[in-house]
Amino acid sequence: MGKIPIMVDVGDLGAGGRWGRPAGKRGREQKGIQALKKRIETQAADVVVGDCQLANGGITDATGRVPVHPMQFVARAYGIEEG
């Protein structure tokens, strides 16, 4: 692995830790996802890591990239095969 850019705390993307979207939060969610998309594309990292399945779905929809779980990332870094 080469240089690893790190991004911490993407913030609340409108769901507030709940499965589903509260009424009236769609605009806030989209604004957050677009900002996150820009950061992901600007960094051009080889891997996108995320521990929230709800946010990961938004990341995949916005960028076409599928985030891996942090433990998958660590396992790969240590050469541990997934299976």
C-alpha positions as CSV (number, residue, x, y, z in Angstrom):
1,M,0.0,0.0,0.0
2,G,1.2,3.5,-0.8
3,K,0.3,6.8,0.8
4,I,-3.1,6.7,2.6
5,P,-5.2,9.8,2.7
6,I,-7.4,9.8,5.8
7,M,-10.8,11.4,6.1
8,V,-12.5,11.4,9.5
9,D,-16.0,12.1,10.6
10,V,-18.1,12.8,7.5
11,G,-20.8,14.2,9.7
12,D,-24.5,13.5,9.7
13,L,-25.8,12.9,6.2
14,G,-29.4,13.5,7.2
15,A,-30.3,10.2,8.8
16,G,-29.1,11.1,12.3
17,G,-28.0,7.5,12.9
18,R,-31.4,6.0,12.1
19,W,-32.3,3.6,9.3
20,G,-34.5,5.8,7.1
21,R,-34.7,9.5,6.4
22,P,-36.8,11.8,8.5
23,A,-39.2,14.0,6.6
24,G,-37.6,17.2,5.4
25,K,-34.0,16.0,5.5
26,R,-33.6,15.0,1.8
27,G,-31.9,18.3,0.9
28,R,-29.5,18.2,3.8
29,E,-28.6,14.5,3.0
30,Q,-27.9,15.4,-0.7
31,K,-25.8,18.4,0.2
32,G,-23.7,16.2,2.6
33,I,-23.4,13.4,0.0
34,Q,-22.3,15.8,-2.7
35,A,-19.6,17.3,-0.4
36,L,-18.4,13.8,0.5
37,K,-18.4,12.8,-3.1
38,K,-16.1,15.8,-3.9
39,R,-13.8,14.9,-1.1
40,I,-13.5,11.3,-2.2
41,E,-12.9,12.3,-5.8
42,T,-10.3,15.0,-4.8
43,Q,-8.3,12.5,-2.8
44,A,-8.4,9.8,-5.5
45,A,-7.7,7.1,-2.9
46,D,-7.4,3.5,-4.0
47,V,-9.9,2.4,-1.3
48,V,-13.0,4.0,0.3
49,V,-13.7,2.8,3.8
50,G,-16.9,3.2,5.7
51,D,-18.5,1.6,8.7
52,C,-22.1,2.8,8.2
53,Q,-24.1,0.8,5.7
54,L,-26.6,3.5,5.2
55,A,-23.9,6.1,4.4
56,N,-22.0,3.5,2.3
57,G,-25.1,3.2,0.1
58,G,-25.1,6.9,-0.5
59,I,-21.4,6.9,-1.3
60,T,-21.9,4.0,-3.8
61,D,-24.8,5.8,-5.4
62,A,-22.9,9.1,-5.7
63,T,-19.5,7.9,-6.7
64,G,-19.9,4.4,-8.1
65,R,-17.3,3.2,-5.5
66,V,-18.1,0.5,-3.0
67,P,-16.7,1.3,0.5
68,V,-15.2,-1.6,2.4
69,H,-15.6,-2.1,6.2
70,P,-12.7,-0.8,8.3
71,M,-11.9,-4.3,9.4
72,Q,-11.6,-5.5,5.8
73,F,-9.2,-2.6,5.2
74,V,-7.0,-3.6,8.1
75,A,-7.1,-7.3,7.1
76,R,-6.0,-6.4,3.6
77,A,-3.2,-4.2,5.0
78,Y,-1.9,-7.1,7.0
79,G,-2.2,-9.5,4.0
80,I,-5.1,-11.5,5.7
81,E,-7.3,-13.1,3.0
82,E,-11.0,-12.6,3.1
83,G,-13.1,-15.6,3.0
